[in-house]
């Protein structure tokens, strides 16, 4: 199956950190934007150097617009108690081009299999709270031209959909450039024509993926 170009997907715009303490064990999650496997591997190595004295630096990452590349590592924790649960959180959130390392400083008390799964899962969730996530949407760029009577109506229609013009120029007429989700193109164009009694020029300039902040 080919990629559906109408699909939107979540991406990490800015990484972050989070920490939990479970029975005196510290779990520090570091989340970073990584667009290639090489970047993710380099990030994991960087965290292992930074936290060289920690018992474990477990990791997981999801790369690619369809999340086609996924890896995880338990880094010495019992199999399936760290890397896999961490990866499940990332996949559950649907975020792409993201890597996370959870560093564990052992507190002297064994947590058991279920306890470890919960702790690593929770640590990743804490790390994600500190991150900025956006949406890559498939859409189109429109150039809209109208007169001064029509501009208020058009800005109102755009505002209702949460769309802000990329740029605007006010001369003897008004022209705007906007990016809209592909699935809204037909209905929005129809609404703008009706609202201005046809006194609007709409030109599709481009089709593209663009970032929409969540």
N, C-alpha and C positions, 0 to 999 in steps of 0.2 A: 504493500500500500504506500502510495506517495504521501508526502506531507500535505495536509490540508492548509492552504495558505491563509484561510480565514482564522486558523487557530491563534489564540493568544496564549502566552505562557509567562510565568513569573520569573523574574531574575533578581539577583542580589545587586543593589546599587551601591551599598556601603556595608562593610562588615562590622562586627562588634564582638563583645565579650560578655560572658555571664559566668556565675559561679554558684555552686551549691555545696553544702557540707552535710555529709551523711555519716553518722556514727564516727565522727572525727576525721573521716576521709574527705579531702578537698577535691572537688571536681571542677576544673576550670575549662570552659568551652571558649575556643577562639574560632570565629567564623570569618571567612575571607572569600572575596570574589576571585574566581579562577576560571579562565576561559579555555584552557587547554590542560591535558593530563600533565604535561611537563610543569606547568605553573602550580598545579595541585601538589605534585610530588615535591617540588622545591619548597612550598609552603609547609608541608608536613615535616620536612627535614629541618626547616628553620625553627619550628616549634619544638622539635626534639632537642635542638641545640639550646634554645632558650630555657626549656624546662629539663635540662640534662639530668637533674637530680631527682626527677619524679619517677615513681614506680612504673607508670604506664603513660604513653601518649597514643591514644586510640584515634582512628580517623575514618572519615567517610567523605565521598564527594560525588557530585552529579554534574556531568558536563554535556553540553550540546542542547540545541533548541528542543529536541524531543527527549532529552535525558538519556541519550543513547549510550553514554559511557558512565558506568557506576562502579565504584570500588569501595571496599571497607576493610579495616584491619582491627583485630582485637589486641594487638601489640602485647601479647603475653597474658591477657585476661582469659578466663575459661571461654572456649569456643562459643560464639554466638551471643555472648553477654554484653558486648560493647559495640563493635563496629556495625553489626547488622541492625541493632535497635537504633543506632544513630542515623544510619542510612534510611531506615523506615520513616524517621521524623522528616528528613529532607524530602523524601518521595511523597509523603503524606501532605506536605506543604506545597508540593508542586513547583518548588523553586529550582531553577537551572543555573549552571555556571557558579556553583557554590561548593566550598570545601569547609569541613569543620574538624578540628582536633580537640579532643577532650583529654586534658591532662589530669592524672590522678596522683595525688599525694596520699599514700596509705596511712590510715589513722590507727592501725593496730587491731581493728575488729573486722573479721570477715563478714561480708554482706550477704553471701549466698547468691545463687544464680538469679533468683527473682529480684533481689535487692540491687544487684549490679545492673540488670536491665533497666529497672526503674530509675536508678541514679544517672546512668548515661543518657537515657531518654530525656530526663528532666533537665540535665545540664545543657543539652542541645537546645531545648525550648527556651531556657534562660538566655543563652547566647543569641538566639534569634530575636528576642524581645529588644535587643540593643541594636538591631540591624535596620537598614532601610531597604525595603523591597519595592520593586516597580513591576509594571506589566509591559511586556512587549506585545503590541497589538498590530495586527495587519490592517492597514487602512489606506486612505488616499488623501492627497493634498489637493485642496480646491482653491481656486482663485475666484472670489466672489466680488462682483461689481454692482453697485446700485447707486441711487441718488440719496439725498439727505432725508427724504421722507421714509425711504425704505430701511435705512441703516438701523434705526431703533428696533424695528420689528425683527430684523435678522439677528441682532445682538441678543434680543430676548429669546428667540428660538435656540440659539447656540447656548445661552446661559442655562436654559431648561435642561439641556443635555450635558451640562458640565464641560462645555468646550470653550476654550479661550483662544482667540485669534493668535496666530504666530506673529503676524505683523499687520499693520493697517496703514493706509495712506489716504489722507483727506485732501483732495484737490477740488476741481469743480464737481467731481463725483467722488464716491468712496470705494476703495478696494481693500479687501481683506484676504489674507491667506490663512486657511485653517487646515488642521489635520483631524480627520474623523475616522472612526472604525468603519471598515468596509461594509459591514452589515447595515449601517445607518445611512449610507449614501443616498439610496433611492428615496427613502421616506423624508429625509431632511431636505433634499432638493425640491421635492413636491411641496413641502410645507413653505419653503422660502418663496417659491413661485406664487403660491396661493396668497401668502401674507402680503406680498408686494404688488399683487395684481399683474404679475408677469414682468415687473420692472426690475429685473435682476439678471445679470449675466453670470453663469456658472461654468467654469472651465476646470476640467480635471488635469492637473499638472503632472501628477506622479502617483505611483502606487508604491507603498513602502511599509517596512516594520518601523514602529516608533515607540518610544518609551512613554508610558503613562504612569505617573506616580500613584501609588495606592493611598 
